[in-house]
Amino acid sequence: MLANLIRATWWRFVATAVTSTLFGLTSVALVALINEIINSSADARSEQFTYFAILAITGVILQLCSKVFAEQLTEQSQATVRNQVAEHVVNAEFNDVETQGAGKIKSCLTEHSLRVSEFFQRLPGILTNAMIVLGSFAYMAWLDWRVFIFAVLTLIIGSVGYSLANATAFKKVTEAARIQDTLYSQFDSIYDGAKELKLHKSKRRIFVEQVIGDTITLLRTRRVQGATIYHYAASWGGFSIFAFIGGALYFLSGQGSEATKVMSGFALLFLYMLTPLEVMLAAIPKAAAAKASANTITEMTTEMHLIAQTSQSELTQFNKIELKALSHGYYHEQSDEVFALTPIDLTINTGEIIYLVGGNGSGKTTFAKLLCGLYPAKEGDLYVDGKHITAAQLDGYRQLFSAVFSDFHLFDRLLDCQDKVLQEKGNALIKKLNLHHKVAIKDGAFTTQKLSQGQRKRLALVVTYLEDRPFYIFDEWAADQDPVFKDVFYKELLPELSAKGKTIFVITHDDKYFNLADRLLRMENGCLTECTSHLSSKLAV
């Protein structure tokens, strides 16, 4: 993923890399020039000070450019990651989104994207200090090749030990990234489960201490373990450096007075290299965390298949939808079993009002999601007006439907419904549903969403009306409504939609309204049957 991100931000990345590299080389050149000034004659220093001024000014400019480019790169990289993840999730198949879960998706959009962007924020420091270290080694080689070889050998020994520790630490950091995804899911429960936690003191204590508390502790432990191993490795690197300094100075001290210039140069390099080496070593854990986060994002997006695209146009109307031996199955965590809808054969004609009834957990909502194409069929075939709907055509088929599911989401604005006439129509419907004293549609958005669950459902109903699709699905819509609004829904709104040629599929438990349906279906343990007795009694009436 980091490679793709670099390609997406290539010119800022190149600008940051070049300016940071040049700044590092300029810094080493300044140290070398300082050593030359210290050991040169008075006559030569005038020209050397001119070079010093030029290098100093150049270094300041390069450092400023490097930081500005790095800041732009950091923000662009984070924005790019978030856009890519959001776009991928929005365009992924619904069942894959459900499988990943809200916690992991939010973690990728927030914490993981931030950690990836922090890598680019630290890039100038990494490159600058790397150039300082490499340039210092080059200057060492120029001063004395024997000491340079000794430095290289010391670096190799230090790197081997550091690499072994780095591999262990990276495992801890990667595990911490996975734990963090779990923690984000638990954070949702702080708000979503607030009512239940307030009512039960013991639940509240267990949730804080054993659920979130244990996860936070485990996350902290893994991060500390990873960071500690990195610090051990950095200490080993520091020891290697001091061992090299001591050995080099001991060697040079026995070379006589002619080694004074070499010793002063090495002394300056040693002092100047310590901070860059520490910065580089400190940046490695952050780079490892960024890599772990990038891997998490890549893993998530790879597991989410994008909606198949086809050149065929979207469906806008239909006369008949046929389900032939259609089935779907999924793992049911509570029962530790695979729940499956038995092969379903069903024909739905345009303009019908169909009620689906059945007990909780019988598969009603699963069937509704299968019917509208949110879930792909495991087996069987789907036909619209005699034409077979393939997997690649499923997204076009979904455009026939508008739905209000029991776990619906209400956006704060009307998406794809910006027409003034539609807004006026929406406000008229809001008034009919007795919401006009609390909310209205203004400039394509709702003036508020601070409403009860029943009122929010009524507002969601307004949105589906404005979408004006040929097929409407309502999943337990009336469950949170007062009796007066149930009457409006079943006796006024649904017949009005049917009169306009709309097909209506209602999941309900309201048996007093069953006689208003054209067809009554029953779902029991994933098996769908049609209540023919209902049709006979309706015809008799």
C-alpha positions as CSV (number, residue, x, y, z in Angstrom):
1,M,0.0,0.0,0.0
2,L,2.8,2.4,0.8
3,A,4.1,2.0,-2.7
4,N,0.7,2.8,-4.2
5,L,0.5,5.8,-1.9
6,I,3.9,7.1,-3.0
7,R,2.8,6.8,-6.6
8,A,-0.4,8.8,-5.7
9,T,1.7,11.6,-4.1
10,W,4.8,11.2,-6.2
11,W,5.8,14.8,-6.9
12,R,5.5,15.9,-3.3
13,F,7.3,12.7,-2.2
14,V,10.1,13.4,-4.7
15,A,10.3,17.0,-3.6
16,T,10.5,16.0,0.0
17,A,13.0,13.3,-0.6
18,V,15.3,15.5,-2.8
19,T,15.3,18.6,-0.4
20,S,15.8,16.3,2.6
21,T,18.6,14.5,1.0
22,L,20.3,17.7,-0.1
23,F,19.9,19.2,3.3
24,G,21.6,16.2,4.9
25,L,24.5,16.4,2.4
26,T,24.8,20.1,3.0
27,S,25.0,19.5,6.8
28,V,27.8,17.0,6.4
29,A,29.6,19.5,4.0
30,L,29.3,22.1,6.8
31,V,31.0,19.8,9.3
32,A,33.7,18.9,6.9
33,L,34.2,22.6,6.1
34,I,34.4,23.5,9.9
35,N,37.1,20.9,10.3
36,E,39.0,22.4,7.4
37,I,38.7,25.9,8.9
38,I,40.0,24.7,12.2
39,N,43.0,23.1,10.7
40,S,43.8,25.7,7.9
41,S,45.9,28.8,7.8
42,A,44.6,32.3,8.4
43,D,45.0,33.2,4.7
44,A,42.7,30.4,3.5
45,R,40.0,31.1,6.0
46,S,38.5,34.2,4.3
47,E,37.5,32.1,1.3
48,Q,36.3,29.2,3.5
49,F,34.1,31.5,5.5
50,T,32.4,32.6,2.2
51,Y,31.7,28.9,1.4
52,F,30.5,28.4,5.0
53,A,27.9,31.3,4.6
54,I,26.7,29.9,1.2
55,L,26.3,26.4,2.6
56,A,24.6,27.7,5.8
57,I,22.0,29.7,3.8
58,T,21.5,26.9,1.4
59,G,21.0,24.5,4.3
60,V,18.3,26.7,5.9
61,I,16.4,27.1,2.6
62,L,16.6,23.3,1.9
63,Q,15.4,22.5,5.5
64,L,12.5,24.9,5.2
65,C,11.4,23.5,1.8
66,S,11.8,20.0,3.1
67,K,9.5,20.7,6.1
68,V,6.9,22.5,3.9
69,F,6.8,19.7,1.4
70,A,6.7,17.1,4.2
71,E,3.7,18.8,5.8
72,Q,1.9,18.9,2.4
73,L,2.8,15.2,1.8
74,T,1.6,14.2,5.2
75,E,-1.8,15.8,4.8
76,Q,-2.2,14.6,1.2
77,S,-1.2,11.0,2.1
78,Q,-3.7,10.9,5.0
79,A,-6.5,12.4,2.8
80,T,-5.6,9.9,0.0
81,V,-5.7,6.9,2.3
82,R,-9.0,8.0,3.8
83,N,-10.5,8.6,0.4
84,Q,-9.3,5.3,-1.0
85,V,-10.6,3.3,2.1
86,A,-14.0,5.2,2.1
87,E,-14.4,4.7,-1.7
88,H,-13.5,1.0,-1.4
89,V,-15.9,0.4,1.5
90,V,-18.7,2.3,-0.2
91,N,-18.2,0.4,-3.5
92,A,-17.7,-3.1,-1.8
93,E,-20.3,-5.8,-1.7
94,F,-22.6,-5.4,1.3
95,N,-21.9,-8.8,2.8
96,D,-18.1,-8.1,2.8
97,V,-18.7,-4.8,4.6
98,E,-20.7,-6.7,7.2
99,T,-18.0,-9.2,7.6
100,Q,-15.3,-6.6,8.3
101,G,-17.4,-4.8,10.8
102,A,-17.7,-1.1,11.7
103,G,-14.8,-1.2,14.3
104,K,-12.2,-2.3,11.8
105,I,-13.4,0.1,9.1
106,K,-13.4,3.1,11.5
107,S,-10.0,2.1,12.7
108,C,-8.6,2.1,9.2
109,L,-10.2,5.5,8.5
110,T,-8.8,7.0,11.7
111,E,-5.9,5.5,13.6
112,H,-4.3,3.4,10.8
113,S,-4.5,6.2,8.2
114,L,-2.9,8.6,10.8
115,R,-0.1,6.2,11.4
116,V,0.6,5.8,7.7
117,S,0.6,9.5,7.2
118,E,3.1,9.9,10.2
119,F,5.6,7.9,8.2
120,F,5.6,10.6,5.5
121,Q,5.8,13.2,8.3
122,R,9.0,11.6,9.5
123,L,10.3,11.0,6.1
124,P,12.4,14.3,5.9
125,G,14.1,13.5,9.2
126,I,14.8,9.9,8.1
127,L,16.3,11.0,4.8
128,T,18.2,13.9,6.2
129,N,19.8,12.0,9.0
130,A,20.5,9.0,6.7
131,M,22.4,11.4,4.4
132,I,24.3,12.8,7.4
133,V,25.3,9.4,8.4
134,L,26.3,8.2,4.9
135,G,28.1,11.5,4.2
136,S,29.9,11.2,7.5
137,F,31.1,7.7,6.6
138,A,32.2,9.1,3.2
139,Y,34.2,11.8,5.0
140,M,35.7,9.2,7.3
141,A,36.9,7.2,4.2
142,W,38.5,10.4,2.9
143,L,40.2,11.1,6.3
144,D,41.5,7.5,6.9
145,W,40.4,4.4,5.1
146,R,41.4,2.1,7.9
147,V,39.1,3.8,10.4
148,F,36.4,3.8,7.7
149,I,36.6,0.0,7.4
150,F,36.5,-0.3,11.2
151,A,33.3,1.8,11.1
152,V,31.7,-0.3,8.5
153,L,32.4,-3.5,10.4
154,T,30.9,-1.9,13.6
155,L,27.9,-0.9,11.6
156,I,27.4,-4.4,10.2
157,I,27.6,-6.0,13.7
158,G,25.2,-3.4,15.1
159,S,22.8,-3.9,12.2
160,V,22.6,-7.6,12.7
161,G,21.6,-7.3,16.3
162,Y,19.2,-4.5,15.6
163,S,17.5,-6.5,12.7
164,L,16.9,-9.5,15.0
165,A,15.3,-7.4,17.6
166,N,13.3,-5.4,15.0
167,A,11.7,-8.6,13.7
168,T,10.5,-9.5,17.2
169,A,9.3,-6.0,17.9
170,F,7.4,-5.8,14.6
171,K,5.3,-8.9,15.6
172,K,4.3,-7.0,18.7
173,V,3.4,-3.9,16.8
174,T,1.3,-5.9,14.3
175,E,-0.6,-7.6,17.0
176,A,-1.3,-4.2,18.6
177,A,-2.8,-3.1,15.3
178,R,-5.3,-6.0,15.4
179,I,-6.1,-5.3,19.1
180,Q,-6.8,-1.7,18.2
181,D,-9.5,-2.8,15.7
182,T,-11.3,-4.7,18.5
183,L,-11.0,-1.7,20.8
184,Y,-12.7,0.6,18.3
185,S,-15.6,-1.8,18.2
186,Q,-15.9,-1.7,21.9
187,F,-15.7,2.1,21.9
188,D,-19.0,2.0,19.9
189,S,-20.6,0.2,22.8
190,I,-19.9,3.1,25.2
191,Y,-22.5,5.2,23.3
192,D,-24.7,2.5,21.8
193,G,-25.0,0.6,25.1
194,A,-25.3,3.7,27.3
195,K,-28.8,3.0,28.4
196,E,-28.1,-0.6,29.4
197,L,-24.9,0.4,31.3
198,K,-26.6,3.1,33.2
199,L,-29.3,0.7,34.4
200,H,-26.9,-2.0,35.7
201,K,-24.1,-0.9,37.9
202,S,-22.4,-4.4,37.8
203,K,-22.6,-4.5,34.0
204,R,-21.0,-1.0,34.0
205,R,-18.2,-2.1,36.2
206,I,-17.5,-5.3,34.3
207,F,-17.6,-3.5,30.9
208,V,-15.1,-0.9,32.1
209,E,-12.8,-3.2,34.0
210,Q,-13.0,-6.5,32.0
211,V,-14.0,-5.6,28.5
212,I,-12.6,-2.2,27.6
213,G,-10.2,-2.2,30.4
214,D,-8.6,-5.6,29.5
215,T,-8.4,-4.6,25.8
216,I,-6.8,-1.2,26.6
217,T,-4.3,-3.0,28.9
218,L,-3.5,-5.6,26.3
219,L,-3.0,-2.9,23.6
220,R,-0.8,-0.9,26.0
221,T,1.2,-4.1,26.9
222,R,1.9,-5.0,23.3
223,R,2.8,-1.5,22.3
224,V,5.2,-1.2,25.3
225,Q,6.7,-4.6,24.6
226,G,7.3,-3.6,21.0
227,A,8.7,-0.2,21.9
228,T,10.9,-1.7,24.7
229,I,12.5,-4.1,22.3
230,Y,13.2,-1.2,19.9
231,H,14.8,0.7,22.8
232,Y,17.0,-2.3,23.6
233,A,18.0,-2.5,20.0
234,A,18.7,1.3,20.0
235,S,20.8,0.9,23.1
236,W,22.8,-1.8,21.4
237,G,23.3,0.5,18.4
238,G,24.4,3.2,20.8
239,F,26.9,0.9,22.5
240,S,28.2,-0.1,19.1
241,I,28.8,3.6,18.2
242,F,30.6,4.4,21.4
243,A,32.7,1.2,21.0
244,F,33.6,2.4,17.6
245,I,34.4,5.9,18.8
246,G,36.7,4.6,21.6
247,G,38.5,2.2,19.2
248,A,39.0,4.8,16.5
249,L,40.3,7.4,18.8
250,Y,42.6,4.9,20.5
251,F,44.0,3.9,17.1
252,L,44.5,7.5,15.9
253,S,46.1,8.5,19.2
254,G,49.1,6.3,18.4
255,Q,49.6,7.8,14.9
256,G,51.6,10.8,16.0
257,S,51.1,14.5,15.6
258,E,50.1,14.2,11.9
259,A,46.9,12.5,13.0
260,T,45.6,15.7,14.7
261,K,43.6,16.9,11.8
262,V,42.1,13.4,11.3
263,M,41.3,13.1,15.0
264,S,39.6,16.6,15.1
265,G,37.6,15.6,12.0
266,F,36.5,12.3,13.6
267,A,35.6,14.1,16.8
268,L,33.4,16.5,15.0
269,L,31.8,13.7,13.0
270,F,31.2,11.6,16.1
271,L,29.5,14.4,17.9
272,Y,27.5,15.4,14.9
273,M,26.4,11.8,14.0
274,L,25.1,10.9,17.5
275,T,21.8,12.8,17.2
276,P,21.1,11.7,13.6
277,L,21.7,8.1,14.5
278,E,19.3,8.4,17.5
279,V,16.7,10.1,15.4
280,M,16.9,7.3,12.8
281,L,16.7,4.6,15.4
282,A,13.7,6.3,17.0
283,A,12.0,6.6,13.6
284,I,12.2,2.8,13.0
285,P,9.4,1.9,15.5
286,K,7.2,4.6,13.9
287,A,8.0,3.3,10.4
288,A,7.2,-0.3,11.6
289,A,3.8,0.9,13.1
290,A,3.1,2.6,9.8
291,K,3.9,-0.6,7.9
292,A,1.6,-2.6,10.2
293,S,-1.2,-0.1,9.7
294,A,-0.7,-0.1,6.0
295,N,-0.8,-3.9,6.0
296,T,-4.1,-3.8,8.0
297,I,-5.7,-1.5,5.5
298,T,-4.4,-3.5,2.6
299,E,-5.7,-6.7,4.2
300,M,-9.1,-5.2,4.8
301,T,-9.6,-3.8,1.3
302,T,-8.3,-7.0,-0.3
303,E,-10.9,-9.0,1.6
304,M,-13.7,-6.7,0.4
305,H,-14.7,-7.4,-3.2
306,L,-15.8,-4.4,-5.2
307,I,-19.3,-4.4,-6.8
308,A,-19.1,-5.8,-10.2
309,Q,-19.4,-3.2,-13.0
310,T,-21.2,-3.8,-16.2
311,S,-21.8,-1.8,-19.3
312,Q,-25.5,-2.6,-19.2
313,S,-27.8,0.1,-18.0
314,E,-29.5,0.2,-14.6
315,L,-33.0,-1.3,-14.3
316,T,-35.7,1.3,-13.8
317,Q,-38.9,-0.7,-14.2
318,F,-40.1,-4.3,-14.1
319,N,-43.3,-6.3,-14.6
320,K,-42.3,-9.5,-12.9
321,I,-39.4,-10.7,-10.6
322,E,-38.9,-14.5,-10.4
323,L,-36.8,-16.3,-7.7
324,K,-36.0,-19.8,-8.7
325,A,-34.5,-22.1,-6.0
326,L,-32.8,-19.0,-4.6
327,S,-30.9,-19.6,-1.3
328,H,-28.4,-17.9,1.0
329,G,-26.5,-19.1,4.1
330,Y,-24.3,-17.5,6.8
331,Y,-22.7,-18.4,10.0
332,H,-24.9,-17.7,13.1
333,E,-22.5,-16.9,15.9
334,Q,-25.0,-17.3,18.8
335,S,-26.0,-20.8,17.8
336,D,-22.6,-21.7,16.3
337,E,-24.4,-23.0,13.3
338,V,-24.8,-22.0,9.6
339,F,-28.2,-20.5,9.1
340,A,-29.6,-21.1,5.6
341,L,-32.6,-20.0,3.7
342,T,-34.0,-23.1,2.0
343,P,-34.3,-22.8,-1.8
344,I,-37.1,-20.3,-2.5
345,D,-39.3,-20.2,-5.5
346,L,-41.3,-17.0,-5.7
347,T,-42.8,-14.7,-8.3
348,I,-43.5,-11.0,-7.5
349,N,-45.6,-8.9,-9.9
350,T,-45.5,-5.2,-10.1
351,G,-48.0,-3.2,-8.0
352,E,-48.5,-6.0,-5.4
353,I,-48.5,-5.3,-1.6
354,I,-46.8,-8.3,0.0
355,Y,-46.5,-8.9,3.8
356,L,-43.9,-11.2,5.2
357,V,-44.5,-12.5,8.7
358,G,-42.6,-14.9,11.0
359,G,-40.8,-15.1,14.3
360,N,-37.6,-13.3,15.3
361,G,-34.6,-15.0,13.8
362,S,-36.6,-16.9,11.2
363,G,-34.7,-15.2,8.3
364,K,-37.1,-12.4,7.2
365,T,-34.6,-9.7,7.0
366,T,-32.0,-12.0,5.4
367,F,-34.6,-12.8,2.7
368,A,-35.4,-9.1,2.2
369,K,-31.6,-8.4,1.7
370,L,-31.4,-11.4,-0.7
371,L,-34.5,-10.2,-2.6
372,C,-33.1,-6.7,-3.2
373,G,-29.6,-7.9,-4.1
374,L,-27.7,-6.9,-1.0
375,Y,-26.8,-10.5,-0.4
376,P,-25.6,-12.6,-3.3
377,A,-27.4,-16.0,-3.8
378,K,-25.4,-19.0,-2.8
379,E,-27.6,-21.1,-5.2
380,G,-30.4,-20.5,-7.6
381,D,-31.3,-17.9,-10.2
382,L,-33.0,-14.5,-10.3
383,Y,-35.0,-13.3,-13.3
384,V,-36.5,-9.9,-14.2
385,D,-39.1,-10.0,-16.9
386,G,-37.7,-13.3,-18.0
387,K,-34.1,-12.0,-18.2
388,H,-31.5,-13.8,-16.0
389,I,-29.7,-11.5,-13.6
390,T,-26.0,-12.4,-13.3
391,A,-23.6,-11.4,-10.5
392,A,-22.2,-8.7,-12.7
393,Q,-25.7,-7.3,-13.2
394,L,-26.7,-7.4,-9.6
395,D,-25.9,-3.7,-8.9
396,G,-28.1,-2.6,-11.7
397,Y,-30.8,-4.8,-10.4
398,R,-30.5,-3.2,-6.9
399,Q,-31.4,0.1,-8.4
400,L,-35.1,-1.1,-8.5
401,F,-35.3,-0.9,-4.7
402,S,-35.7,1.6,-2.0
403,A,-35.7,0.2,1.6
404,V,-36.0,1.1,5.2
405,F,-34.5,-1.7,7.2
406,S,-34.9,-2.0,11.0
407,D,-31.2,-0.9,11.4
408,F,-31.6,1.9,8.9
409,H,-29.2,4.8,8.7
410,L,-30.5,8.3,8.1
411,F,-28.1,10.7,6.3
412,D,-28.1,14.3,7.3
413,R,-29.0,15.4,3.7
414,L,-30.9,14.2,0.7
415,L,-28.4,12.4,-1.5
416,D,-29.2,12.6,-5.2
417,C,-32.5,14.5,-4.4
418,Q,-31.5,18.1,-4.8
419,D,-34.4,19.2,-7.0
420,K,-36.6,22.0,-5.5
421,V,-39.8,20.2,-6.5
422,L,-38.7,17.1,-4.7
423,Q,-37.8,19.2,-1.6
424,E,-41.3,20.7,-1.6
425,K,-42.8,17.2,-2.1
426,G,-40.7,16.0,0.8
427,N,-41.8,18.9,3.1
428,A,-45.4,18.1,2.3
429,L,-44.9,14.5,3.2
430,I,-43.1,15.6,6.4
431,K,-46.2,17.6,7.3
432,K,-48.5,14.6,6.6
433,L,-46.4,12.5,9.0
434,N,-46.7,15.3,11.6
435,L,-43.0,16.1,11.7
436,H,-43.2,19.6,10.3
437,H,-43.0,21.2,13.7
438,K,-39.6,19.5,14.3
439,V,-37.8,19.1,11.0
440,A,-37.8,20.3,7.4
441,I,-35.8,19.9,4.2
442,K,-33.8,23.0,3.5
443,D,-31.1,23.3,0.8
444,G,-31.1,19.6,0.3
445,A,-30.5,18.8,4.0
446,F,-32.6,18.1,7.1
447,T,-32.7,21.0,9.6
448,T,-32.1,18.5,12.5
449,Q,-31.8,14.8,13.3
450,K,-32.5,15.2,17.0
451,L,-35.6,13.0,16.8
452,S,-37.0,9.9,18.4
453,Q,-36.4,6.6,16.7
454,G,-40.0,6.5,15.5
455,Q,-39.7,10.0,14.1
456,R,-36.4,9.2,12.4
457,K,-38.2,6.2,10.8
458,R,-40.8,8.5,9.5
459,L,-38.1,10.7,8.1
460,A,-36.5,7.7,6.4
461,L,-39.8,6.9,4.9
462,V,-39.8,10.4,3.4
463,V,-36.4,9.7,1.8
464,T,-37.6,6.5,0.2
465,Y,-40.7,8.3,-1.2
466,L,-38.5,10.9,-2.8
467,E,-36.3,8.2,-4.4
468,D,-39.3,7.1,-6.4
469,R,-38.1,3.5,-7.0
470,P,-40.5,0.8,-8.4
471,F,-40.0,-1.6,-5.4
472,Y,-40.2,-0.6,-1.8
473,I,-39.1,-2.7,1.2
474,F,-40.1,-1.8,4.8
475,D,-38.6,-3.9,7.5
476,E,-40.6,-3.6,10.7
477,W,-41.2,0.1,9.9
478,A,-44.3,0.4,12.1
479,A,-42.7,-1.2,15.1
480,D,-41.7,2.1,16.7
481,Q,-44.8,4.1,15.6
482,D,-47.9,5.2,17.5
483,P,-51.2,3.6,16.5
484,V,-52.3,6.7,14.6
485,F,-49.2,6.5,12.4
486,K,-49.5,2.8,11.9
487,D,-53.0,3.5,10.5
488,V,-51.6,6.2,8.2
489,F,-48.8,3.8,7.0
490,Y,-50.9,0.7,6.4
491,K,-54.2,2.3,5.3
492,E,-53.0,5.4,3.4
493,L,-49.4,5.5,2.4
494,L,-49.0,1.9,1.2
495,P,-52.3,2.0,-0.9
496,E,-51.1,5.3,-2.4
497,L,-47.8,3.7,-3.5
498,S,-49.6,0.7,-4.8
499,A,-52.0,2.9,-6.8
500,K,-48.9,4.5,-8.5
501,G,-47.8,1.0,-9.6
502,K,-45.2,0.5,-6.9
503,T,-44.5,-2.9,-5.5
504,I,-44.4,-3.1,-1.7
505,F,-42.8,-5.7,0.5
506,V,-43.5,-5.2,4.2
507,I,-42.0,-7.3,7.1
508,T,-44.5,-6.9,9.9
509,H,-46.0,-8.4,13.0
510,D,-49.1,-6.2,12.9
511,D,-51.7,-8.9,12.3
512,K,-54.7,-6.5,12.4
513,Y,-53.5,-5.2,9.0
514,F,-52.9,-8.5,7.3
515,N,-56.2,-8.3,5.4
516,L,-54.8,-5.2,3.6
517,A,-52.1,-7.2,1.8
518,D,-52.5,-8.7,-1.6
519,R,-50.3,-11.6,-0.5
520,L,-49.2,-12.9,2.9
521,L,-45.9,-14.8,3.1
522,R,-44.6,-16.6,6.2
523,M,-41.0,-17.4,7.1
524,E,-40.1,-20.2,9.6
525,N,-36.5,-21.3,10.2
526,G,-35.5,-20.1,6.7
527,C,-38.4,-21.7,4.9
528,L,-40.8,-19.5,3.0
529,T,-44.4,-20.4,2.4
530,E,-47.4,-18.5,1.1
531,C,-50.6,-18.3,3.2
532,T,-53.3,-19.1,0.7
533,S,-56.0,-19.0,3.3
534,H,-55.4,-15.3,3.6
535,L,-56.1,-14.8,-0.1
536,S,-59.3,-16.8,0.1
537,S,-60.6,-14.9,3.1
538,K,-59.8,-11.6,1.3
539,L,-61.6,-12.6,-1.8
540,A,-64.6,-13.6,0.3
541,V,-64.7,-10.2,1.8
